[in-house]
Amino acid sequence: MKRRAGILTFLLLGLLSLHAQLYYFDIGKKKDAFTVNFLSLMNDAPNKFVHYKGKMTSLWDTIHLGSHISQMKITLPGAITARYVQDSTYYCEFLMGYYETLEEATAGMNEWTDKISKSLSRRVVVNKHDYGPDGSFLKENKICAAQHSGFFHPNISVQVTRVLTNNMYRLAIQLYSGKPYYYYWIAKNEPIGGFNFVNYVKNTFLAYNIKTKGCPVEIPAYTCKGREVLNDSDFINYGKVGFEGFMDARAQYDVTFGNLRASLGSDYVYFFVPYKRPFLKRIAFVRFDDIDIGRRKTLIHSIMEKDKPVITNSYNRKDYEIWLSFVY
């Protein structure tokens, strides 16, 4: 009974951690029309903006080829047009203007970025991207709503593109649907409990080679589980077993989690990964500079529960295993 209570407590803590950061933006008594409409759309992002989607107008237009275009029931003050776009994802797009020079368009991009920041009470993280003069997609400010402990994955884009037919510069704001991951900051100078373990983890990241069949580096106390490919990503997995029941495994998991935070440092952030059995908890680490990259180096720290192949004690029917998965 105690073991079951311990597992239920651990699962509950994991769920609380996963959902502790509520994706909701209080409108309250705000009167500014831009802020009210913008926050209303942000709050409806997990619902694919269904409360603000209007009638479908076309299956494509000159900008969104091959996309389903619908009207919007609300707009952002200052926008020329508002569209609901459905292609590989769902997003709202607001055309904010055309400019003759890139400098003017960049200034406009920064002004609207500042207005969005003000609507979010200046609690934002802004990743600025300059894609160079070639091509049609030139500049972009990706905006993350932030809180004290971290920030949400960027789901706001203020972007400048070149219209190839007339060489004008197009400025638009896009809001993407879905509930974004919440990334937690790692404090600077956290105490490190295992220097050798830290070095092995870092070396595993550095030693990766796409031609590697097994594990590139040995990590003491962990067994190489081999390499696998899932959804176009390479996974190199290490496992650790031999725990004296659930409480011992959980304690080891927490210690390893603390060492990983300290070893990777403030250049990294972490987030809770959705999981299914046999996993009990999964936490992923990524570099802050890589958060909006599709295929990025990721370390996933997991604990799982498995049935014992041979039961020798009616009170200990489970085995526990901790995994380190390096994803490339």
Secondary structure in CASP SS format (residue, H / E / C, confidence):
PFRMAT SS
TARGET T0000
AUTHOR 0000-0000-0000
METHOD secondary structure of the structure
MODEL  1
M C 1.00
K H 1.00
R H 1.00
R H 1.00
A H 1.00
G H 1.00
I H 1.00
L H 1.00
T H 1.00
F H 1.00
L H 1.00
L H 1.00
L H 1.00
G H 1.00
L H 1.00
L H 1.00
S H 1.00
L H 1.00
H H 1.00
A C 1.00
Q C 1.00
L C 1.00
Y C 1.00
Y C 1.00
F C 1.00
D C 1.00
I C 1.00
G C 1.00
K C 1.00
K C 1.00
K C 1.00
D C 1.00
A H 1.00
F H 1.00
T H 1.00
V H 1.00
N H 1.00
F H 1.00
L H 1.00
S H 1.00
L H 1.00
M H 1.00
N H 1.00
D H 1.00
A H 1.00
P H 1.00
N H 1.00
K C 1.00
F C 1.00
V C 1.00
H C 1.00
Y C 1.00
K E 1.00
G E 1.00
K E 1.00
M E 1.00
T E 1.00
S E 1.00
L C 1.00
W C 1.00
D C 1.00
T C 1.00
I C 1.00
H C 1.00
L C 1.00
G C 1.00
S C 1.00
H E 1.00
I E 1.00
S E 1.00
Q E 1.00
M E 1.00
K C 1.00
I C 1.00
T C 1.00
L C 1.00
P C 1.00
G C 1.00
A C 1.00
I C 1.00
T E 1.00
A E 1.00
R E 1.00
Y E 1.00
V E 1.00
Q E 1.00
D C 1.00
S C 1.00
T C 1.00
Y E 1.00
Y E 1.00
C E 1.00
E E 1.00
F E 1.00
L E 1.00
M E 1.00
G E 1.00
Y E 1.00
Y E 1.00
E C 1.00
T C 1.00
L H 1.00
E H 1.00
E H 1.00
A H 1.00
T H 1.00
A H 1.00
G H 1.00
M H 1.00
N H 1.00
E H 1.00
W H 1.00
T H 1.00
D H 1.00
K H 1.00
I H 1.00
S H 1.00
K H 1.00
S H 1.00
L C 1.00
S C 1.00
R C 1.00
R C 1.00
V E 1.00
V E 1.00
V E 1.00
N E 1.00
K E 1.00
H E 1.00
D E 1.00
Y C 1.00
G C 1.00
P C 1.00
D C 1.00
G C 1.00
S C 1.00
F E 1.00
L E 1.00
K E 1.00
E E 1.00
N E 1.00
K E 1.00
I E 1.00
C E 1.00
A E 1.00
A E 1.00
Q C 1.00
H C 1.00
S C 1.00
G E 1.00
F E 1.00
F E 1.00
H C 1.00
P C 1.00
N C 1.00
I E 1.00
S E 1.00
V E 1.00
Q E 1.00
V E 1.00
T E 1.00
R E 1.00
V E 1.00
L C 1.00
T C 1.00
N C 1.00
N C 1.00
M E 1.00
Y E 1.00
R E 1.00
L E 1.00
A E 1.00
I E 1.00
Q E 1.00
L E 1.00
Y E 1.00
S C 1.00
G C 1.00
K C 1.00
P C 1.00
Y C 1.00
Y E 1.00
Y E 1.00
Y E 1.00
W E 1.00
I C 1.00
A C 1.00
K C 1.00
N C 1.00
E C 1.00
P C 1.00
I C 1.00
G C 1.00
G C 1.00
F H 1.00
N H 1.00
F H 1.00
V H 1.00
N H 1.00
Y H 1.00
V H 1.00
K H 1.00
N H 1.00
T H 1.00
F H 1.00
L H 1.00
A C 1.00
Y C 1.00
N C 1.00
I C 1.00
K C 1.00
T C 1.00
K C 1.00
G C 1.00
C C 1.00
P C 1.00
V C 1.00
E C 1.00
I C 1.00
P C 1.00
A C 1.00
Y C 1.00
T E 1.00
C E 1.00
K E 1.00
G E 1.00
R E 1.00
E E 1.00
V E 1.00
L E 1.00
N C 1.00
D C 1.00
S E 1.00
D E 1.00
F E 1.00
I E 1.00
N E 1.00
Y E 1.00
G E 1.00
K E 1.00
V C 1.00
G C 1.00
F C 1.00
E C 1.00
G C 1.00
F H 1.00
M H 1.00
D H 1.00
A H 1.00
R H 1.00
A H 1.00
Q H 1.00
Y H 1.00
D H 1.00
V H 1.00
T H 1.00
F H 1.00
G H 1.00
N H 1.00
L H 1.00
R H 1.00
A H 1.00
S H 1.00
L H 1.00
G H 1.00
S H 1.00
D H 1.00
Y E 1.00
V E 1.00
Y E 1.00
F E 1.00
F E 1.00
V C 1.00
P C 1.00
Y C 1.00
K C 1.00
R C 1.00
P C 1.00
F E 1.00
L E 1.00
K E 1.00
R E 1.00
I E 1.00
A E 1.00
F E 1.00
V E 1.00
R E 1.00
F H 1.00
D H 1.00
D H 1.00
I C 1.00
D C 1.00
I C 1.00
G C 1.00
R C 1.00
R C 1.00
K C 1.00
T E 1.00
L E 1.00
I E 1.00
H E 1.00
S E 1.00
I E 1.00
M E 1.00
E E 1.00
K E 1.00
D E 1.00
K C 1.00
P C 1.00
V C 1.00
I C 1.00
T C 1.00
N C 1.00
S C 1.00
Y C 1.00
N C 1.00
R C 1.00
K E 1.00
D E 1.00
Y E 1.00
E E 1.00
I E 1.00
W E 1.00
L E 1.00
S E 1.00
F E 1.00
V E 1.00
Y C 1.00
END
